[in-house]
Amino acid sequence: MRIGLLTNSKLSIPAIDFMGSNKWLVGIGLPEREDRTEDADQIRHLAIHHNISVRMFGRKDLASNIDNWISELKAEVVFVFTFPFKIPSSILGKPEKGFINFHFGLLPQYRGADAIFWQIRNREKEGGVSVHKMNGEYDKGPVYFINKIPIHSNDTYGTHLLNLSMAAVQATQKNY
């Protein structure tokens, strides 16, 4: 499978390593930022290690730039891990298998940004990675898979984040 990945978070690092080792990942897209983030630097370093190209995307001309990127990569699917820009509806059908979002919260209860925080704050017993096909609305496409993991009473935001990043690796092993 030829996978493109849009991300901006260290949550994607274990999945990048797994998909890179299996030669599934053909390109990584990061958001353009004036300030370099540690997460982006770690992602770039891992991309170099696996010989994966990295492209930067800004809000301007996002649809056409991602459309061209998909064509150049011959990507069959684009995985999305916490990418900060809304993907325009006009390109969601561009790759053969569409855009698949890895949402770090249980859907449909925890849609939107930083579901991790809200699940911990609400003292939920479990969190997880919800994998769904993207449509024109945030976190509302058909859900393919939910990988639930416990939130232990002594888990911090950081430890739960680490557990979720490993759960995402398991989720990438499914065929979407």
C-alpha positions, 0 to 999 in steps of 0.5 A: 500500500502507498500511504501519504501521512499528514501530521504535526504531532509526536503521536504519529512517531511510532506509526511513522517508524512502523509504516516506514519500516514496512515501506508503506509510507511514501510521503509525510506532510507537515504544516508550515509554521514560522516556529520549528517545533520539536515534534516536527524536528523528530518527524523530519529526522525519522523521515530521513532515517526511512528515506521518506520525503517531507512536504510542508503545507500552508493554508494558502492553496491547501487543496491544490497543493495536497492534490498535487502531492497525492498525484506525485506520491501516487498515494492510494490513501492519506492517513491524518494524525492531528493535522491542524488544517481542515482538509478541503472536501474537494480532495477527500476522494482524490486518493483511491481509498480516501483520507483516513483520520486517526482521532485520539479520542473515542468517537462519537462522544469525544469529537474535536480537538484535544479529546485526550484532555477531556477524557482524562478530565472527565475521569473516563475509564478508557480512551482510544484511537478512533479510525474513520474515513474523513468527510466534510465534517469534523470527526463524523465520517464512518468509523472503521475501527476503534482501538480502546485502551484503559485510562488508569487512575495514575495515568497522566496526560503524558503517559496516556499520550504515549499509550495512544501513540502505541495504540495507533501503530496497531490501528495502522495495521488494519486495511482501510 
